[in-house]
């Protein structure tokens, strides 16, 4: 899942005060969890379809968990860092234009606020007020002309949150197999893993609804459907390959 889709989440004015406190990173946590649980459960389902034992499922599952989680966290880090660098690059250009082409930039400010309905003396006062301060002037141009906002989130924190979420939620489908390897359980491991993962999908769907401020029921069903579809596909591929090569 593209990291750029995950970084625009904002919850200003949300009715969830605790979540508001961590709103900068909640979206990344949710989408990291979605990817972690879906991809790891797909590995488990494919292994179950192929009839592999717990030790093999654990090996494949943890290999996917670490490698994919790390790759996703690197993508999140680079995406956030790239956004910050892109913003700073355009900001430097705007400072140069304000310093070297002030008349042109002043006219652009006038056009921006004229389009908003300001006119006459009021328009000129607005233009004068904005352009009297260099930093304010550049800030207005960044927001109004380029429609860019400064990215304040830490790239390292974004990558860390992604990796942590991927590991936490991605481990759930493997939990029963780890227990079986340690205690030799007499149970349908894939069924238990499916139930646990379904609960995780429900939790993540609820969090995703809060992040996107959409209906919780719809978000849960969507997450269950997509996760289940990925798992079903992996299961049948594993079953077919097992029949062909084993």
C-alpha positions in Angstrom: 0.0 0.0 0.0 1.4 3.3 -1.0 2.7 5.3 1.8 1.5 8.6 0.3 -2.0 7.5 0.7 -1.4 7.0 4.3 0.2 10.4 5.2 -2.7 12.8 4.7 -4.9 11.7 7.6 -6.0 14.4 10.0 -8.6 14.2 12.8 -9.0 17.9 13.8 -12.1 18.3 15.8 -12.6 14.6 16.3 -14.8 13.3 19.1 -12.0 10.9 20.2 -9.6 13.0 22.4 -7.1 10.2 23.1 -6.8 9.5 19.4 -6.5 13.2 18.6 -3.3 13.2 20.8 -1.7 10.7 18.5 -3.4 11.7 15.3 -0.2 12.4 13.4 0.7 8.7 13.5 -2.6 6.9 13.9 -3.1 6.6 10.2 0.3 5.1 9.7 -0.4 2.6 12.6 -3.7 1.5 11.1 -2.4 1.0 7.6 0.7 -0.7 8.8 -1.6 -3.1 10.8 -3.8 -3.7 7.7 -0.8 -4.7 5.6 0.8 -6.7 8.4 -2.3 -8.8 9.2 -3.4 -9.3 5.6 0.0 -10.3 4.2 0.9 -12.6 7.1 -2.5 -14.3 7.1 -2.1 -14.8 3.3 1.2 -16.6 4.0 -0.6 -18.7 6.7 -3.5 -19.5 4.3 -1.2 -20.5 1.5 0.8 -22.7 3.8 -2.5 -24.3 5.2 -3.6 -24.9 1.6 -0.4 -26.7 0.9 -0.7 -28.8 4.1 2.6 -27.5 5.6 3.3 -28.2 9.3 3.6 -25.5 12.0 7.4 -25.2 11.8 7.3 -24.3 8.1 4.4 -21.9 8.6 6.3 -20.1 11.4 9.5 -19.9 9.2 7.6 -18.5 6.2 5.4 -16.3 8.4 8.2 -14.6 10.4 10.3 -14.2 7.2 7.4 -12.3 5.7 6.8 -10.4 8.9 10.3 -9.1 9.2 11.1 -8.5 5.6 7.8 -6.9 4.5 7.5 -5.0 7.7 11.0 -3.5 7.3 10.4 -2.8 3.6 7.2 -1.0 4.4 8.8 1.0 7.2 11.6 2.1 4.9 8.9 3.2 2.3 7.1 5.2 5.0 10.4 6.8 6.1 11.4 7.8 2.6 8.0 9.0 1.7 7.8 11.3 4.7 11.3 12.5 4.1 10.6 13.2 0.5 7.6 15.3 1.3 9.6 17.4 3.7 12.4 17.9 1.2 10.0 18.7 -1.6 8.3 21.3 0.6 11.7 22.9 1.6 12.8 23.0 -2.1 9.6 24.9 -3.1 9.9 27.2 -0.1 13.5 28.1 -1.1 12.2 29.0 -4.5 9.5 31.2 -3.1 12.0 33.0 -0.9 14.1 33.7 -3.9 11.1 35.0 -5.9 10.1 37.3 -3.0 13.6 38.7 -2.8 14.3 39.0 -6.5 10.8 39.4 -8.1 8.8 41.3 -5.4 6.5 43.1 -7.8 5.5 39.9 -9.6 5.0 38.1 -6.3 3.0 41.0 -4.9 0.7 40.9 -7.9 0.2 37.2 -7.4 -0.9 37.8 -3.8 -3.3 40.5 -5.1 -4.8 38.0 -7.7 -5.2 35.3 -5.0 -7.2 37.5 -2.7 -9.1 39.2 -5.4 -10.3 35.7 -6.4 -11.5 35.3 -2.8 -13.7 38.3 -3.1 -11.5 41.1 -1.7 -11.4 44.3 -3.7 -10.6 48.0 -3.6 -9.0 49.5 -0.5 -9.5 46.3 1.6 -7.7 44.2 -1.0 -4.7 46.6 -0.9 -4.6 46.5 2.9 -4.6 42.7 2.8 -1.8 42.7 0.2 0.2 45.3 2.2 -0.2 43.3 5.4 0.9 40.1 3.9 3.9 41.4 2.0 5.3 43.5 4.9 6.7 40.4 6.5 8.9 38.2 4.3 8.1 34.9 6.2 4.4 35.6 6.2 4.6 36.4 2.5 6.3 33.1 1.7 3.9 31.1 3.9 0.9 32.6 2.1 2.4 31.7 -1.3 3.1 28.2 -0.2 -0.4 27.6 1.0 -2.4 29.7 -1.4 -0.4 29.4 -4.6 1.3 26.0 -4.4 -1.3 24.5 -2.0 1.4 22.9 0.1 1.5 22.4 3.8 4.6 21.7 5.9 5.1 18.1 7.0 5.9 18.1 10.7 5.9 14.4 11.3 9.3 12.7 12.0 10.3 10.3 9.2 12.0 8.0 11.7 8.9 8.0 13.9 6.7 7.3 10.8 8.9 4.4 9.8 9.0 3.1 13.4 5.3 3.2 13.9 4.8 1.4 10.6 7.2 -1.4 11.5 5.8 -1.8 15.1 2.2 -1.9 13.8 3.1 -4.4 11.1 4.8 -6.7 13.7 2.0 -6.5 16.3 -0.9 -7.2 13.9 1.0 -9.4 11.6 2.0 -11.8 14.5 -1.6 -12.6 15.4 -2.2 -15.0 12.5 1.0 -16.9 13.5 0.2 -17.0 17.3 -1.6 -20.3 17.3 1.2 -22.0 15.2 3.8 -20.8 17.6 1.8 -22.2 20.5 1.3 -25.5 18.6 5.0 -25.8 18.0 5.7 -25.2 21.7 2.8 -27.2 23.3 1.6 -29.5 20.5 -2.0 -28.4 20.4 -4.7 -30.7 19.2 -6.9 -28.3 17.3 -7.7 -27.0 13.9 -4.9 -24.4 13.7 -6.0 -22.7 10.5 -9.5 -22.3 11.8 -8.3 -20.7 15.1 -5.9 -18.5 13.1 -8.7 -17.4 10.9 -10.9 -16.5 13.8 -8.2 -14.5 15.5 -7.3 -12.7 12.3 -11.0 -11.9 11.7 -11.1 -10.2 15.1 -7.9 -8.3 14.1 -9.5 -7.2 10.8 -12.6 -6.0 12.8 -10.4 -4.0 15.1 -8.4 -2.5 12.3 -11.5 -1.7 10.4 -12.9 0.2 13.4 -9.6 2.2 13.7 -9.6 2.9 9.9 -13.2 4.2 10.2 -12.0 6.6 13.0 -9.0 7.7 10.9 -11.1 8.3 7.8 -14.2 9.4 9.7 -16.4 7.0 7.9 -19.0 4.4 9.1 -17.5 1.8 11.3 -19.7 -1.1 10.1 -18.8 -0.5 6.5 -15.1 -0.1 7.2 -15.1 -3.4 9.2 -16.9 -5.3 6.4 -14.5 -3.8 3.8 -11.5 -4.9 5.7 -12.9 -8.4 6.4 -13.7 -8.8 2.7 -10.4 -7.7 1.4 -8.4 -9.6 3.9 -10.5 -12.7 3.4 -10.2 -12.5 -0.4 -6.4 -12.3 -0.1 -6.4 -15.3 2.2 -8.7 -17.3 0.1 -6.6 -16.7 -3.0 -3.4 -17.7 -1.2 -5.1 -20.8 0.2 -6.2 -22.1 -3.1 -2.9 -21.3 -4.8 -1.1 -23.3 -2.0 -3.6 -26.1 -2.4 -3.1 -26.2 -6.2 0.7 -26.1 -5.9 0.7 -28.8 -3.3 -1.2 -31.0 -5.6 1.2 -30.3 -8.5 4.6 -30.7 -6.7 4.0 -32.8 -3.7 
